């Protein structure tokens, strides 16, 4: 006697669907994690680009700083002119962060997601990144033609911040850098440290 072909019962179908649903949920969760990771990596790369741009600007600016005959001329620079003299007793701290200088046509403290400057009058975007600087003149030259020592390098720290929710950073120009210092829950931070040497002249 031939046995009849046995089909699937409703319970077996439901169990198969349940297993499929659990697997699909895991795949979706992994995709979400991957998307977040890719987004964070992209933001991190852009922040590094912004910081590197500012470091390059400061190094290029140093070409104008050579103190001819020992006479200080750092005031003729575009960005380094804001650097004070390093104080070993009271070294720079959180309160010494300043907003990166805004020089129309040359620089802005705000940058978009591609690392491009966002001018203060640009109404098309508020930008994703905000740049803070901490600069101080260091390394005293022991002798000059003017008979006095003077700093021949600038210690520069560049800090690029962005909002963790990836919203435009509209508060960049209006919020004091010190107010952002410890707000890790709201902001992401990228730091770059560099030393910018004075261009040598006959001093």
For each residue, the residues with C-beta under 8 A, 3 or more apart:
1:
2:
3: 6
4:
5:
6: 3
7:
8: 12 13
9: 12 13
10: 13 14
11: 14 15
12: 8 9 15 16
13: 8 9 10 16 17
14: 10 11 17 18
15: 11 12 18 19
16: 12 13 19 20
17: 13 14 20 21
18: 14 15 21 22
19: 15 16 22 23
20: 16 17 23 24
21: 17 18 24 25
22: 18 19 25 26
23: 19 20 26 27
24: 20 21 27 28
25: 21 22 28 29
26: 22 23 29 30
27: 23 24 30 31
28: 24 25 31 32
29: 25 26 32 33
30: 26 27 33 34
31: 27 28 34 35
32: 28 29 35 36
33: 29 30 36 37
34: 30 31 37 38
35: 31 32 38 39
36: 32 33 39 40
37: 33 34 40 41
38: 34 35 41 42
39: 35 36 42 43 166
40: 36 37 43 44
41: 37 38 44 45
42: 38 39 45 46
43: 39 40 46 47 113 128 162 166 188
44: 40 41 47 48 190
45: 41 42 48 49
46: 42 43 49 50 111 113 114 115 128 129
47: 43 44 50 51 129 160 162 188 190
48: 44 45 51 52 160 190 192
49: 45 46 52 53 115
50: 46 47 53 54 111 115 129 131 160 190
51: 47 48 54 55 131 158 159 160 190 191 192
52: 48 49 55 56 192
53: 49 50 56 57 111 115
54: 50 51 57 58 100 107 131 133 158 192
55: 51 52 58 59 156 158 192 194
56: 52 53 59 60
57: 53 54 60 61 78 79 107
58: 54 55 61 62 79 80 135 154 156 194 196
59: 55 56 62 194 196
60: 56 57 63
61: 57 58 64 65 77 78 79 80 196
62: 58 59 65 77 80 154 196 197 198 199
63: 60 199
64: 61 73 76 77 78 199
65: 61 62 73 74 76 77 80 198 199
66: 73 198 199 200 201 203
67: 70 71 72 73 74 144 150 152 198 201 203
68: 71 73 201 202 203
69: 145 146 201 202 203
70: 67 144 145 146 147 148 150 203
71: 67 68 146 203
72: 67 75 150
73: 64 65 66 67 68 76
74: 65 67 77 80 81 83 137
75: 72 81
76: 64 65 73 81
77: 61 62 64 65 74 80 81
78: 57 61 64 81 101 103 106 107
79: 57 58 61 82 100 101 103 107 133
80: 58 61 62 65 74 77 83 135 154 196
81: 74 75 76 77 78
82: 79 98 101 133 135
83: 74 80 135 136 137 154 156
84: 87 135 136 137
85: 136 137 151
86: 91 92 136 137 138 151 155
87: 84 90 91 92 136
88: 91
89:
90: 87 93
91: 86 87 88
92: 86 87 96 134 136 157
93: 90 96
94: 97 178 181
95: 178
96: 92 93 134 136
97: 94 132 133 134 159 177 178 181
98: 82 132 133 134 177
99: 102 109 130 131 132 133 172 173 177
100: 54 79 107 108 109 131 132 133 158
101: 78 79 82 107 109 133
102: 99 107 108 109 120 173
103: 78 79 106 107
104: 119 120
105:
106: 78 103
107: 54 57 78 79 100 101 102 103 117
108: 100 102 111 117 118 119 120
109: 99 100 101 102 130 131 132 172 173
110: 117 118 126 127 129 130 131 169 172 173
111: 46 50 53 108 114 115 116 117 118 127 128 129 131 160
112: 115 116 118 125 127 128 129
113: 43 46 128 129
114: 46 111
115: 46 49 50 53 111 112 129
116: 111 112
117: 107 108 110 111
118: 108 110 111 112 122 125 126 127
119: 104 108 122
120: 102 104 108 173
121:
122: 118 119 125
123:
124:
125: 112 118 122 168
126: 110 118 168 169 170
127: 110 111 112 118 130 168 169 172
128: 43 46 111 112 113 162 163 166 168 169
129: 46 47 50 110 111 112 113 115 160 161 162 169
130: 99 109 110 127 160 161 162 169 171 172
131: 50 51 54 99 100 109 110 111 158 159 160 161
132: 97 98 99 100 109 158 159 160 161 177 180
133: 54 79 82 97 98 99 100 101 156 157 158 159
134: 92 96 97 98 156 157 159
135: 58 80 82 83 84 154 155 156 157
136: 83 84 85 86 87 92 96 154 155
137: 74 83 84 85 86 151 153 154 155
138: 86 151 153 154 155 195
139: 151 152 153
140: 149 150 151 152
141: 144 149 150 151 152 203
142: 149
143: 147 149
144: 67 70 141 147 148 149 150 203
145: 69 70 202 203
146: 69 70 71 203
147: 70 143 144
148: 70 144
149: 140 141 142 143 144
150: 67 70 72 140 141 144 203
151: 85 86 137 138 139 140 141 154 198
152: 67 139 140 141 197 198
153: 137 138 139 195 196 197 198
154: 58 62 80 83 135 136 137 138 151 195 196
155: 86 135 136 137 138 193 195
156: 55 58 83 133 134 135 193 194 195 196
157: 92 133 134 135 191 192 193
158: 51 54 55 100 131 132 133 191 192 193 194
159: 51 97 131 132 133 134 177 189 190 191 192
160: 47 48 50 51 111 129 130 131 132 189 190 192
161: 129 130 131 132 169 180 187 188 189 190
162: 43 47 128 129 130 166 169 187 188
163: 128 166 167 168 169 186 187 188
164: 185 186 187 188
165:
166: 39 43 128 162 163
167: 163
168: 125 126 127 128 163
169: 110 126 127 128 129 130 161 162 163 172
170: 126 174
171: 130 174 175
172: 99 109 110 127 130 169 175
173: 99 102 109 110 120
174: 170 171
175: 171 172 179 180
176: 179 180
177: 97 98 99 132 159 180 181
178: 94 95 97 181
179: 175 176 183
180: 132 161 175 176 177 183 187
181: 94 97 177 178
182:
183: 179 180 186 187
184: 187 189
185: 164
186: 163 164 183
187: 161 162 163 164 180 183 184
188: 43 47 161 162 163 164
189: 159 160 161 184
190: 44 47 48 50 51 159 160 161
191: 51 157 158 159
192: 48 51 52 54 55 157 158 159 160
193: 155 156 157 158
194: 55 58 59 156 158
195: 138 153 154 155 156
196: 58 59 61 62 80 153 154 156
197: 62 152 153
198: 62 65 66 67 151 152 153
199: 62 63 64 65 66
200: 66 203
201: 66 67 68 69
202: 68 69 145
203: 66 67 68 69 70 71 141 144 145 146 150 200
